[in-house]
Amino acid sequence: MNDFKHGDTVRYIPNHANGDAQHPACQNGVVSSTNDNWVFVKYNCLACTMFTGDEPFTAQATKRENLIMR
């Protein structure tokens, strides 16, 4: 299990990508917080790129096993 922390840059790999980090459905983002069950990630979008995890956007709860460090 990865020990993600606030500010880490991560890449989300959905289950249907079968571990392929280059799959077009993968997304990049920044960790804003974590708890025992979830990593909360603010994902990049067409209009913005996340840098610190402190950006004024809503984070999405993401399973640790679907994230890799960038």
CHARMM-style PDB file with segment names, atoms N, HN, CA, C and O in Angstrom:
ATOM      1  N   MET     1       0.845  -1.185   0.000  1.00  0.00      PROA
ATOM      2  CA  MET     1       0.000   0.000   0.000  1.00  0.00      PROA
ATOM      3  C   MET     1       0.886   1.243   0.000  1.00  0.00      PROA
ATOM      4  O   MET     1       1.827   1.344   0.788  1.00  0.00      PROA
ATOM      5  N   ASN     2       0.581   2.184  -0.886  1.00  0.00      PROA
ATOM      6  HN  ASN     2      -0.183   2.102  -1.527  1.00  0.00      PROA
ATOM      7  CA  ASN     2       1.324   3.434  -0.944  1.00  0.00      PROA
ATOM      8  C   ASN     2       0.877   4.347   0.178  1.00  0.00      PROA
ATOM      9  O   ASN     2      -0.298   4.363   0.545  1.00  0.00      PROA
ATOM     10  N   ASP     3       1.808   5.104   0.720  1.00  0.00      PROA
ATOM     11  HN  ASP     3       2.763   5.091   0.421  1.00  0.00      PROA
ATOM     12  CA  ASP     3       1.514   6.040   1.793  1.00  0.00      PROA
ATOM     13  C   ASP     3       1.405   7.435   1.182  1.00  0.00      PROA
ATOM     14  O   ASP     3       2.356   8.215   1.229  1.00  0.00      PROA
ATOM     15  N   PHE     4       0.254   7.741   0.612  1.00  0.00      PROA
ATOM     16  HN  PHE     4      -0.519   7.108   0.574  1.00  0.00      PROA
ATOM     17  CA  PHE     4       0.043   9.030  -0.037  1.00  0.00      PROA
ATOM     18  C   PHE     4      -0.111  10.123   1.010  1.00  0.00      PROA
ATOM     19  O   PHE     4      -0.602   9.881   2.112  1.00  0.00      PROA
ATOM     20  N   LYS     5       0.320  11.338   0.645  1.00  0.00      PROA
ATOM     21  HN  LYS     5       0.719  11.535  -0.250  1.00  0.00      PROA
ATOM     22  CA  LYS     5       0.182  12.480   1.556  1.00  0.00      PROA
ATOM     23  C   LYS     5      -0.190  13.724   0.758  1.00  0.00      PROA
ATOM     24  O   LYS     5      -0.063  13.757  -0.466  1.00  0.00      PROA
ATOM     25  N   HSD     6      -0.648  14.734   1.467  1.00  0.00      PROA
ATOM     26  HN  HSD     6      -0.751  14.707   2.462  1.00  0.00      PROA
ATOM     27  CA  HSD     6      -1.056  16.002   0.865  1.00  0.00      PROA
ATOM     28  C   HSD     6       0.043  16.530  -0.050  1.00  0.00      PROA
ATOM     29  O   HSD     6       1.212  16.582   0.333  1.00  0.00      PROA
ATOM     30  N   GLY     7      -0.341  16.919  -1.255  1.00  0.00      PROA
ATOM     31  HN  GLY     7      -1.290  16.877  -1.567  1.00  0.00      PROA
ATOM     32  CA  GLY     7       0.597  17.500  -2.204  1.00  0.00      PROA
ATOM     33  C   GLY     7       1.241  16.518  -3.161  1.00  0.00      PROA
ATOM     34  O   GLY     7       1.883  16.937  -4.124  1.00  0.00      PROA
ATOM     35  N   ASP     8       1.089  15.211  -2.924  1.00  0.00      PROA
ATOM     36  HN  ASP     8       0.568  14.870  -2.142  1.00  0.00      PROA
ATOM     37  CA  ASP     8       1.657  14.223  -3.848  1.00  0.00      PROA
ATOM     38  C   ASP     8       0.961  14.306  -5.203  1.00  0.00      PROA
ATOM     39  O   ASP     8      -0.262  14.430  -5.269  1.00  0.00      PROA
ATOM     40  N   THR     9       1.734  14.238  -6.273  1.00  0.00      PROA
ATOM     41  HN  THR     9       2.727  14.136  -6.219  1.00  0.00      PROA
ATOM     42  CA  THR     9       1.138  14.161  -7.605  1.00  0.00      PROA
ATOM     43  C   THR     9       0.928  12.688  -7.925  1.00  0.00      PROA
ATOM     44  O   THR     9       1.825  11.864  -7.742  1.00  0.00      PROA
ATOM     45  N   VAL    10      -0.269  12.370  -8.404  1.00  0.00      PROA
ATOM     46  HN  VAL    10      -0.997  13.039  -8.553  1.00  0.00      PROA
ATOM     47  CA  VAL    10      -0.654  10.982  -8.625  1.00  0.00      PROA
ATOM     48  C   VAL    10      -1.300  10.808  -9.994  1.00  0.00      PROA
ATOM     49  O   VAL    10      -1.679  11.775 -10.655  1.00  0.00      PROA
ATOM     50  N   ARG    11      -1.412   9.558 -10.395  1.00  0.00      PROA
ATOM     51  HN  ARG    11      -1.104   8.772  -9.858  1.00  0.00      PROA
ATOM     52  CA  ARG    11      -2.130   9.201 -11.620  1.00  0.00      PROA
ATOM     53  C   ARG    11      -3.145   8.131 -11.250  1.00  0.00      PROA
ATOM     54  O   ARG    11      -2.812   7.117 -10.636  1.00  0.00      PROA
ATOM     55  N   TYR    12      -4.390   8.380 -11.636  1.00  0.00      PROA
ATOM     56  HN  TYR    12      -4.660   9.203 -12.135  1.00  0.00      PROA
ATOM     57  CA  TYR    12      -5.485   7.440 -11.413  1.00  0.00      PROA
ATOM     58  C   TYR    12      -5.558   6.473 -12.587  1.00  0.00      PROA
ATOM     59  O   TYR    12      -5.598   6.893 -13.743  1.00  0.00      PROA
ATOM     60  N   ILE    13      -5.575   5.171 -12.285  1.00  0.00      PROA
ATOM     61  HN  ILE    13      -5.543   4.830 -11.346  1.00  0.00      PROA
ATOM     62  CA  ILE    13      -5.710   4.136 -13.307  1.00  0.00      PROA
ATOM     63  C   ILE    13      -6.997   3.368 -13.003  1.00  0.00      PROA
ATOM     64  O   ILE    13      -7.039   2.594 -12.047  1.00  0.00      PROA
ATOM     65  N   PRO    14      -8.042   3.569 -13.801  1.00  0.00      PROA
ATOM     66  CA  PRO    14      -9.308   2.879 -13.535  1.00  0.00      PROA
ATOM     67  C   PRO    14      -9.178   1.365 -13.738  1.00  0.00      PROA
ATOM     68  O   PRO    14      -8.300   0.896 -14.462  1.00  0.00      PROA
ATOM     69  N   ASN    15     -10.053   0.626 -13.095  1.00  0.00      PROA
ATOM     70  HN  ASN    15     -10.766   1.006 -12.506  1.00  0.00      PROA
ATOM     71  CA  ASN    15      -9.999  -0.842 -13.179  1.00  0.00      PROA
ATOM     72  C   ASN    15     -10.025  -1.348 -14.615  1.00  0.00      PROA
ATOM     73  O   ASN    15      -9.310  -2.293 -14.949  1.00  0.00      PROA
ATOM     74  N   HSD    16     -10.836  -0.736 -15.467  1.00  0.00      PROA
ATOM     75  HN  HSD    16     -11.417   0.031 -15.196  1.00  0.00      PROA
ATOM     76  CA  HSD    16     -10.952  -1.234 -16.843  1.00  0.00      PROA
ATOM     77  C   HSD    16      -9.695  -0.984 -17.684  1.00  0.00      PROA
ATOM     78  O   HSD    16      -9.595  -1.484 -18.805  1.00  0.00      PROA
ATOM     79  N   ALA    17      -8.727  -0.210 -17.150  1.00  0.00      PROA
ATOM     80  HN  ALA    17      -8.809   0.197 -16.240  1.00  0.00      PROA
ATOM     81  CA  ALA    17      -7.466   0.019 -17.861  1.00  0.00      PROA
ATOM     82  C   ALA    17      -6.487  -1.135 -17.648  1.00  0.00      PROA
ATOM     83  O   ALA    17      -5.435  -1.188 -18.285  1.00  0.00      PROA
ATOM     84  N   ASN    18      -6.838  -2.059 -16.750  1.00  0.00      PROA
ATOM     85  HN  ASN    18      -7.692  -2.015 -16.233  1.00  0.00      PROA
ATOM     86  CA  ASN    18      -6.000  -3.245 -16.497  1.00  0.00      PROA
ATOM     87  C   ASN    18      -4.541  -2.901 -16.199  1.00  0.00      PROA
ATOM     88  O   ASN    18      -3.631  -3.571 -16.687  1.00  0.00      PROA
ATOM     89  N   GLY    19      -4.320  -1.860 -15.401  1.00  0.00      PROA
ATOM     90  HN  GLY    19      -5.060  -1.315 -15.004  1.00  0.00      PROA
ATOM     91  CA  GLY    19      -2.974  -1.484 -14.997  1.00  0.00      PROA
ATOM     92  C   GLY    19      -2.195  -0.668 -16.006  1.00  0.00      PROA
ATOM     93  O   GLY    19      -1.034  -0.342 -15.757  1.00  0.00      PROA
ATOM     94  N   ASP    20      -2.791  -0.327 -17.132  1.00  0.00      PROA
ATOM     95  HN  ASP    20      -3.734  -0.591 -17.334  1.00  0.00      PROA
ATOM     96  CA  ASP    20      -2.121   0.442 -18.187  1.00  0.00      PROA
ATOM     97  C   ASP    20      -2.161   1.929 -17.846  1.00  0.00      PROA
ATOM     98  O   ASP    20      -3.192   2.582 -18.012  1.00  0.00      PROA
ATOM     99  N   ALA    21      -1.038   2.460 -17.370  1.00  0.00      PROA
ATOM    100  HN  ALA    21      -0.200   1.930 -17.236  1.00  0.00      PROA
ATOM    101  CA  ALA    21      -0.968   3.870 -16.963  1.00  0.00      PROA
ATOM    102  C   ALA    21      -1.067   4.830 -18.141  1.00  0.00      PROA
ATOM    103  O   ALA    21      -1.202   6.036 -17.937  1.00  0.00      PROA
ATOM    104  N   GLN    22      -1.003   4.319 -19.374  1.00  0.00      PROA
ATOM    105  HN  GLN    22      -0.893   3.339 -19.539  1.00  0.00      PROA
ATOM    106  CA  GLN    22      -1.129   5.161 -20.564  1.00  0.00      PROA
ATOM    107  C   GLN    22      -2.536   5.119 -21.158  1.00  0.00      PROA
ATOM    108  O   GLN    22      -2.800   5.765 -22.171  1.00  0.00      PROA
ATOM    109  N   HSD    23      -3.422   4.375 -20.543  1.00  0.00      PROA
ATOM    110  HN  HSD    23      -3.207   3.849 -19.720  1.00  0.00      PROA
ATOM    111  CA  HSD    23      -4.803   4.258 -21.029  1.00  0.00      PROA
ATOM    112  C   HSD    23      -5.433   5.653 -21.073  1.00  0.00      PROA
ATOM    113  O   HSD    23      -5.195   6.455 -20.170  1.00  0.00      PROA
ATOM    114  N   PRO    24      -6.229   5.960 -22.099  1.00  0.00      PROA
ATOM    115  CA  PRO    24      -6.817   7.302 -22.217  1.00  0.00      PROA
ATOM    116  C   PRO    24      -7.771   7.680 -21.086  1.00  0.00      PROA
ATOM    117  O   PRO    24      -8.071   8.863 -20.919  1.00  0.00      PROA
ATOM    118  N   ALA    25      -8.250   6.727 -20.313  1.00  0.00      PROA
ATOM    119  HN  ALA    25      -8.005   5.766 -20.449  1.00  0.00      PROA
ATOM    120  CA  ALA    25      -9.152   7.042 -19.201  1.00  0.00      PROA
ATOM    121  C   ALA    25      -8.410   7.428 -17.922  1.00  0.00      PROA
ATOM    122  O   ALA    25      -9.041   7.841 -16.950  1.00  0.00      PROA
ATOM    123  N   CYS    26      -7.093   7.301 -17.905  1.00  0.00      PROA
ATOM    124  HN  CYS    26      -6.580   6.965 -18.695  1.00  0.00      PROA
ATOM    125  CA  CYS    26      -6.312   7.673 -16.723  1.00  0.00      PROA
ATOM    126  C   CYS    26      -6.337   9.185 -16.537  1.00  0.00      PROA
ATOM    127  O   CYS    26      -6.477   9.943 -17.497  1.00  0.00      PROA
ATOM    128  N   GLN    27      -6.200   9.609 -15.277  1.00  0.00      PROA
ATOM    129  HN  GLN    27      -6.086   8.993 -14.497  1.00  0.00      PROA
ATOM    130  CA  GLN    27      -6.223  11.036 -14.963  1.00  0.00      PROA
ATOM    131  C   GLN    27      -5.096  11.377 -14.003  1.00  0.00      PROA
ATOM    132  O   GLN    27      -4.705  10.558 -13.171  1.00  0.00      PROA
ATOM    133  N   ASN    28      -4.575  12.596 -14.126  1.00  0.00      PROA
ATOM    134  HN  ASN    28      -4.893  13.261 -14.802  1.00  0.00      PROA
ATOM    135  CA  ASN    28      -3.556  13.103 -13.217  1.00  0.00      PROA
ATOM    136  C   ASN    28      -4.193  14.041 -12.208  1.00  0.00      PROA
ATOM    137  O   ASN    28      -5.195  14.696 -12.496  1.00  0.00      PROA
ATOM    138  N   GLY    29      -3.600  14.099 -11.022  1.00  0.00      PROA
ATOM    139  HN  GLY    29      -2.786  13.567 -10.789  1.00  0.00      PROA
ATOM    140  CA  GLY    29      -4.114  14.998 -10.004  1.00  0.00      PROA
ATOM    141  C   GLY    29      -3.148  15.137  -8.848  1.00  0.00      PROA
ATOM    142  O   GLY    29      -2.011  14.667  -8.900  1.00  0.00      PROA
ATOM    143  N   VAL    30      -3.629  15.800  -7.793  1.00  0.00      PROA
ATOM    144  HN  VAL    30      -4.553  16.182  -7.751  1.00  0.00      PROA
ATOM    145  CA  VAL    30      -2.832  16.059  -6.595  1.00  0.00      PROA
ATOM    146  C   VAL    30      -3.648  15.650  -5.376  1.00  0.00      PROA
ATOM    147  O   VAL    30      -4.844  15.930  -5.296  1.00  0.00      PROA
ATOM    148  N   VAL    31      -2.992  14.985  -4.428  1.00  0.00      PROA
ATOM    149  HN  VAL    31      -2.020  14.757  -4.493  1.00  0.00      PROA
ATOM    150  CA  VAL    31      -3.652  14.559  -3.198  1.00  0.00      PROA
ATOM    151  C   VAL    31      -3.934  15.775  -2.325  1.00  0.00      PROA
ATOM    152  O   VAL    31      -3.046  16.583  -2.052  1.00  0.00      PROA
ATOM    153  N   SER    32      -5.196  15.890  -1.888  1.00  0.00      PROA
ATOM    154  HN  SER    32      -5.917  15.234  -2.109  1.00  0.00      PROA
ATOM    155  CA  SER    32      -5.537  16.978  -0.968  1.00  0.00      PROA
ATOM    156  C   SER    32      -5.606  16.480   0.469  1.00  0.00      PROA
ATOM    157  O   SER    32      -5.318  17.237   1.396  1.00  0.00      PROA
ATOM    158  N   SER    33      -5.987  15.210   0.671  1.00  0.00      PROA
ATOM    159  HN  SER    33      -6.222  14.595  -0.082  1.00  0.00      PROA
ATOM    160  CA  SER    33      -6.013  14.616   2.011  1.00  0.00      PROA
ATOM    161  C   SER    33      -6.216  13.114   1.881  1.00  0.00      PROA
ATOM    162  O   SER    33      -6.471  12.598   0.793  1.00  0.00      PROA
ATOM    163  N   THR    34      -6.096  12.417   3.017  1.00  0.00      PROA
ATOM    164  HN  THR    34      -5.889  12.836   3.901  1.00  0.00      PROA
ATOM    165  CA  THR    34      -6.323  10.972   3.054  1.00  0.00      PROA
ATOM    166  C   THR    34      -7.019  10.616   4.361  1.00  0.00      PROA
ATOM    167  O   THR    34      -7.001  11.390   5.318  1.00  0.00      PROA
ATOM    168  N   ASN    35      -7.629   9.438   4.390  1.00  0.00      PROA
ATOM    169  HN  ASN    35      -7.643   8.809   3.613  1.00  0.00      PROA
ATOM    170  CA  ASN    35      -8.088   8.854   5.643  1.00  0.00      PROA
ATOM    171  C   ASN    35      -7.818   7.358   5.560  1.00  0.00      PROA
ATOM    172  O   ASN    35      -7.110   6.912   4.657  1.00  0.00      PROA
ATOM    173  N   ASP    36      -8.366   6.576   6.482  1.00  0.00      PROA
ATOM    174  HN  ASP    36      -8.941   6.938   7.215  1.00  0.00      PROA
ATOM    175  CA  ASP    36      -8.087   5.141   6.497  1.00  0.00      PROA
ATOM    176  C   ASP    36      -8.593   4.419   5.257  1.00  0.00      PROA
ATOM    177  O   ASP    36      -8.062   3.372   4.889  1.00  0.00      PROA
ATOM    178  N   ASN    37      -9.616   4.971   4.610  1.00  0.00      PROA
ATOM    179  HN  ASN    37     -10.048   5.822   4.909  1.00  0.00      PROA
ATOM    180  CA  ASN    37     -10.246   4.278   3.489  1.00  0.00      PROA
ATOM    181  C   ASN    37      -9.973   4.882   2.123  1.00  0.00      PROA
ATOM    182  O   ASN    37      -9.988   4.162   1.124  1.00  0.00      PROA
ATOM    183  N   TRP    38      -9.728   6.168   2.050  1.00  0.00      PROA
ATOM    184  HN  TRP    38      -9.716   6.753   2.861  1.00  0.00      PROA
ATOM    185  CA  TRP    38      -9.697   6.872   0.766  1.00  0.00      PROA
ATOM    186  C   TRP    38      -8.513   7.827   0.663  1.00  0.00      PROA
ATOM    187  O   TRP    38      -7.964   8.293   1.661  1.00  0.00      PROA
ATOM    188  N   VAL    39      -8.147   8.097  -0.583  1.00  0.00      PROA
ATOM    189  HN  VAL    39      -8.594   7.719  -1.394  1.00  0.00      PROA
ATOM    190  CA  VAL    39      -7.233   9.195  -0.905  1.00  0.00      PROA
ATOM    191  C   VAL    39      -8.086  10.214  -1.648  1.00  0.00      PROA
ATOM    192  O   VAL    39      -8.729   9.876  -2.642  1.00  0.00      PROA
ATOM    193  N   PHE    40      -8.099  11.450  -1.180  1.00  0.00      PROA
ATOM    194  HN  PHE    40      -7.577  11.724  -0.372  1.00  0.00      PROA
ATOM    195  CA  PHE    40      -8.899  12.497  -1.814  1.00  0.00      PROA
ATOM    196  C   PHE    40      -8.008  13.257  -2.787  1.00  0.00      PROA
ATOM    197  O   PHE    40      -7.005  13.860  -2.405  1.00  0.00      PROA
ATOM    198  N   VAL    41      -8.405  13.208  -4.053  1.00  0.00      PROA
ATOM    199  HN  VAL    41      -9.220  12.718  -4.363  1.00  0.00      PROA
ATOM    200  CA  VAL    41      -7.576  13.741  -5.133  1.00  0.00      PROA
ATOM    201  C   VAL    41      -8.320  14.844  -5.866  1.00  0.00      PROA
ATOM    202  O   VAL    41      -9.504  14.711  -6.176  1.00  0.00      PROA
ATOM    203  N   LYS    42      -7.618  15.928  -6.138  1.00  0.00      PROA
ATOM    204  HN  LYS    42      -6.657  16.036  -5.886  1.00  0.00      PROA
ATOM    205  CA  LYS    42      -8.129  16.991  -7.004  1.00  0.00      PROA
ATOM    206  C   LYS    42      -7.511  16.745  -8.375  1.00  0.00      PROA
ATOM    207  O   LYS    42      -6.309  16.911  -8.579  1.00  0.00      PROA
ATOM    208  N   TYR    43      -8.371  16.345  -9.306  1.00  0.00      PROA
ATOM    209  HN  TYR    43      -9.348  16.210  -9.141  1.00  0.00      PROA
ATOM    210  CA  TYR    43      -7.901  15.961 -10.638  1.00  0.00      PROA
ATOM    211  C   TYR    43      -7.786  17.161 -11.564  1.00  0.00      PROA
ATOM    212  O   TYR    43      -8.575  18.102 -11.490  1.00  0.00      PROA
ATOM    213  N   ASN    44      -6.781  17.108 -12.440  1.00  0.00      PROA
ATOM    214  HN  ASN    44      -6.140  16.343 -12.499  1.00  0.00      PROA
ATOM    215  CA  ASN    44      -6.626  18.124 -13.477  1.00  0.00      PROA
ATOM    216  C   ASN    44      -7.836  18.080 -14.400  1.00  0.00      PROA
ATOM    217  O   ASN    44      -8.477  17.040 -14.552  1.00  0.00      PROA
ATOM    218  N   CYS    45      -8.141  19.215 -15.013  1.00  0.00      PROA
ATOM    219  HN  CYS    45      -7.620  20.060 -14.890  1.00  0.00      PROA
ATOM    220  CA  CYS    45      -9.230  19.274 -15.988  1.00  0.00      PROA
ATOM    221  C   CYS    45      -8.756  20.113 -17.174  1.00  0.00      PROA
ATOM    222  O   CYS    45      -7.622  20.591 -17.183  1.00  0.00      PROA
ATOM    223  N   LEU    46      -9.611  20.291 -18.164  1.00  0.00      PROA
ATOM    224  HN  LEU    46     -10.533  19.902 -18.157  1.00  0.00      PROA
ATOM    225  CA  LEU    46      -9.223  21.068 -19.342  1.00  0.00      PROA
ATOM    226  C   LEU    46      -8.882  22.507 -18.995  1.00  0.00      PROA
ATOM    227  O   LEU    46      -8.030  23.117 -19.641  1.00  0.00      PROA
ATOM    228  N   ALA    47      -9.542  23.056 -17.977  1.00  0.00      PROA
ATOM    229  HN  ALA    47     -10.234  22.561 -17.452  1.00  0.00      PROA
ATOM    230  CA  ALA    47      -9.369  24.464 -17.638  1.00  0.00      PROA
ATOM    231  C   ALA    47      -8.273  24.719 -16.610  1.00  0.00      PROA
ATOM    232  O   ALA    47      -7.854  25.862 -16.431  1.00  0.00      PROA
ATOM    233  N   CYS    48      -7.796  23.667 -15.926  1.00  0.00      PROA
ATOM    234  HN  CYS    48      -8.136  22.738 -16.072  1.00  0.00      PROA
ATOM    235  CA  CYS    48      -6.845  23.922 -14.847  1.00  0.00      PROA
ATOM    236  C   CYS    48      -5.968  22.707 -14.571  1.00  0.00      PROA
ATOM    237  O   CYS    48      -6.334  21.568 -14.861  1.00  0.00      PROA
ATOM    238  N   THR    49      -4.813  22.983 -14.010  1.00  0.00      PROA
ATOM    239  HN  THR    49      -4.515  23.908 -13.774  1.00  0.00      PROA
ATOM    240  CA  THR    49      -3.892  21.948 -13.565  1.00  0.00      PROA
ATOM    241  C   THR    49      -3.666  22.141 -12.077  1.00  0.00      PROA
ATOM    242  O   THR    49      -3.394  23.252 -11.621  1.00  0.00      PROA
ATOM    243  N   MET    50      -3.778  21.060 -11.322  1.00  0.00      PROA
ATOM    244  HN  MET    50      -3.998  20.157 -11.692  1.00  0.00      PROA
ATOM    245  CA  MET    50      -3.581  21.130  -9.876  1.00  0.00      PROA
ATOM    246  C   MET    50      -2.084  21.044  -9.568  1.00  0.00      PROA
ATOM    247  O   MET    50      -1.350  20.283 -10.199  1.00  0.00      PROA
ATOM    248  N   PHE    51      -1.647  21.836  -8.588  1.00  0.00      PROA
ATOM    249  HN  PHE    51      -2.243  22.454  -8.075  1.00  0.00      PROA
ATOM    250  CA  PHE    51      -0.237  21.844  -8.228  1.00  0.00      PROA
ATOM    251  C   PHE    51       0.020  21.489  -6.771  1.00  0.00      PROA
ATOM    252  O   PHE    51       1.011  20.825  -6.468  1.00  0.00      PROA
ATOM    253  N   THR    52      -0.861  21.922  -5.854  1.00  0.00      PROA
ATOM    254  HN  THR    52      -1.666  22.462  -6.100  1.00  0.00      PROA
ATOM    255  CA  THR    52      -0.578  21.773  -4.429  1.00  0.00      PROA
ATOM    256  C   THR    52      -1.591  20.939  -3.665  1.00  0.00      PROA
ATOM    257  O   THR    52      -1.288  20.455  -2.574  1.00  0.00      PROA
ATOM    258  N   GLY    53      -2.786  20.760  -4.212  1.00  0.00      PROA
ATOM    259  HN  GLY    53      -3.032  21.153  -5.098  1.00  0.00      PROA
ATOM    260  CA  GLY    53      -3.863  20.116  -3.469  1.00  0.00      PROA
ATOM    261  C   GLY    53      -4.677  21.099  -2.664  1.00  0.00      PROA
ATOM    262  O   GLY    53      -5.671  20.721  -2.044  1.00  0.00      PROA
ATOM    263  N   ASP    54      -4.270  22.370  -2.663  1.00  0.00      PROA
ATOM    264  HN  ASP    54      -3.462  22.677  -3.167  1.00  0.00      PROA
ATOM    265  CA  ASP    54      -4.990  23.417  -1.932  1.00  0.00      PROA
ATOM    266  C   ASP    54      -5.911  24.229  -2.834  1.00  0.00      PROA
ATOM    267  O   ASP    54      -6.549  25.174  -2.370  1.00  0.00      PROA
ATOM    268  N   GLU    55      -5.991  23.878  -4.110  1.00  0.00      PROA
ATOM    269  HN  GLU    55      -5.473  23.110  -4.487  1.00  0.00      PROA
ATOM    270  CA  GLU    55      -6.827  24.615  -5.052  1.00  0.00      PROA
ATOM    271  C   GLU    55      -8.294  24.530  -4.621  1.00  0.00      PROA
ATOM    272  O   GLU    55      -8.704  23.547  -4.003  1.00  0.00      PROA
ATOM    273  N   PRO    56      -9.093  25.568  -4.949  1.00  0.00      PROA
ATOM    274  CA  PRO    56     -10.493  25.621  -4.490  1.00  0.00      PROA
ATOM    275  C   PRO    56     -11.437  24.761  -5.334  1.00  0.00      PROA
ATOM    276  O   PRO    56     -12.416  25.263  -5.886  1.00  0.00      PROA
ATOM    277  N   PHE    57     -11.141  23.485  -5.428  1.00  0.00      PROA
ATOM    278  HN  PHE    57     -10.346  23.077  -4.979  1.00  0.00      PROA
ATOM    279  CA  PHE    57     -11.968  22.543  -6.171  1.00  0.00      PROA
ATOM    280  C   PHE    57     -12.303  21.374  -5.259  1.00  0.00      PROA
ATOM    281  O   PHE    57     -11.609  21.139  -4.270  1.00  0.00      PROA
ATOM    282  N   THR    58     -13.345  20.649  -5.579  1.00  0.00      PROA
ATOM    283  HN  THR    58     -13.909  20.840  -6.383  1.00  0.00      PROA
ATOM    284  CA  THR    58     -13.755  19.503  -4.776  1.00  0.00      PROA
ATOM    285  C   THR    58     -12.893  18.293  -5.115  1.00  0.00      PROA
ATOM    286  O   THR    58     -12.720  17.942  -6.282  1.00  0.00      PROA
ATOM    287  N   ALA    59     -12.357  17.662  -4.073  1.00  0.00      PROA
ATOM    288  HN  ALA    59     -12.497  17.946  -3.125  1.00  0.00      PROA
ATOM    289  CA  ALA    59     -11.562  16.452  -4.263  1.00  0.00      PROA
ATOM    290  C   ALA    59     -12.487  15.249  -4.419  1.00  0.00      PROA
ATOM    291  O   ALA    59     -13.613  15.247  -3.922  1.00  0.00      PROA
ATOM    292  N   GLN    60     -11.997  14.235  -5.115  1.00  0.00      PROA
ATOM    293  HN  GLN    60     -11.082  14.237  -5.519  1.00  0.00      PROA
ATOM    294  CA  GLN    60     -12.762  13.007  -5.313  1.00  0.00      PROA
ATOM    295  C   GLN    60     -12.129  11.871  -4.516  1.00  0.00      PROA
ATOM    296  O   GLN    60     -10.919  11.651  -4.579  1.00  0.00      PROA
ATOM    297  N   ALA    61     -12.962  11.154  -3.767  1.00  0.00      PROA
ATOM    298  HN  ALA    61     -13.944  11.332  -3.716  1.00  0.00      PROA
ATOM    299  CA  ALA    61     -12.486   9.992  -3.017  1.00  0.00      PROA
ATOM    300  C   ALA    61     -12.061   8.915  -4.007  1.00  0.00      PROA
ATOM    301  O   ALA    61     -12.820   8.543  -4.902  1.00  0.00      PROA
ATOM    302  N   THR    62     -10.840   8.421  -3.834  1.00  0.00      PROA
ATOM    303  HN  THR    62     -10.224   8.723  -3.107  1.00  0.00      PROA
ATOM    304  CA  THR    62     -10.266   7.457  -4.772  1.00  0.00      PROA
ATOM    305  C   THR    62      -9.633   6.312  -3.986  1.00  0.00      PROA
ATOM    306  O   THR    62      -9.010   6.538  -2.948  1.00  0.00      PROA
ATOM    307  N   LYS    63      -9.792   5.092  -4.477  1.00  0.00      PROA
ATOM    308  HN  LYS    63     -10.298   4.908  -5.319  1.00  0.00      PROA
ATOM    309  CA  LYS    63      -9.166   3.934  -3.837  1.00  0.00      PROA
ATOM    310  C   LYS    63      -7.659   3.971  -4.053  1.00  0.00      PROA
ATOM    311  O   LYS    63      -7.184   4.273  -5.148  1.00  0.00      PROA
ATOM    312  N   ARG    64      -6.912   3.661  -2.991  1.00  0.00      PROA
ATOM    313  HN  ARG    64      -7.298   3.416  -2.102  1.00  0.00      PROA
ATOM    314  CA  ARG    64      -5.455   3.653  -3.073  1.00  0.00      PROA
ATOM    315  C   ARG    64      -4.943   2.756  -4.196  1.00  0.00      PROA
ATOM    316  O   ARG    64      -3.989   3.106  -4.891  1.00  0.00      PROA
ATOM    317  N   GLU    65      -5.583   1.595  -4.371  1.00  0.00      PROA
ATOM    318  HN  GLU    65      -6.358   1.311  -3.807  1.00  0.00      PROA
ATOM    319  CA  GLU    65      -5.086   0.639  -5.363  1.00  0.00      PROA
ATOM    320  C   GLU    65      -5.238   1.128  -6.801  1.00  0.00      PROA
ATOM    321  O   GLU    65      -4.687   0.525  -7.722  1.00  0.00      PROA
ATOM    322  N   ASN    66      -5.981   2.219  -6.999  1.00  0.00      PROA
ATOM    323  HN  ASN    66      -6.429   2.709  -6.250  1.00  0.00      PROA
ATOM    324  CA  ASN    66      -6.135   2.782  -8.341  1.00  0.00      PROA
ATOM    325  C   ASN    66      -5.195   3.958  -8.588  1.00  0.00      PROA
ATOM    326  O   ASN    66      -5.299   4.621  -9.620  1.00  0.00      PROA
ATOM    327  N   LEU    67      -4.278   4.226  -7.656  1.00  0.00      PROA
ATOM    328  HN  LEU    67      -4.194   3.687  -6.817  1.00  0.00      PROA
ATOM    329  CA  LEU    67      -3.373   5.365  -7.792  1.00  0.00      PROA
ATOM    330  C   LEU    67      -1.922   4.920  -7.840  1.00  0.00      PROA
ATOM    331  O   LEU    67      -1.522   3.956  -7.188  1.00  0.00      PROA
ATOM    332  N   ILE    68      -1.144   5.653  -8.636  1.00  0.00      PROA
ATOM    333  HN  ILE    68      -1.469   6.436  -9.166  1.00  0.00      PROA
ATOM    334  CA  ILE    68       0.307   5.510  -8.612  1.00  0.00      PROA
ATOM    335  C   ILE    68       0.899   6.904  -8.443  1.00  0.00      PROA
ATOM    336  O   ILE    68       0.280   7.905  -8.805  1.00  0.00      PROA
ATOM    337  N   MET    69       2.106   6.953  -7.889  1.00  0.00      PROA
ATOM    338  HN  MET    69       2.609   6.140  -7.595  1.00  0.00      PROA
ATOM    339  CA  MET    69       2.814   8.227  -7.759  1.00  0.00      PROA
ATOM    340  C   MET    69       3.324   8.629  -9.132  1.00  0.00      PROA
ATOM    341  O   MET    69       3.661   7.777  -9.954  1.00  0.00      PROA
ATOM    342  N   ARG    70       3.379   9.939  -9.375  1.00  0.00      PROA
ATOM    343  HN  ARG    70       3.105  10.631  -8.707  1.00  0.00      PROA
ATOM    344  CA  ARG    70       3.915  10.445 -10.642  1.00  0.00      PROA
ATOM    345  C   ARG    70       5.284  11.006 -10.407  1.00  0.00      PROA
ATOM    346  OT1 ARG    70       5.923  11.488 -11.342  1.00  0.00      PROA
TER     347      ARG     70
END
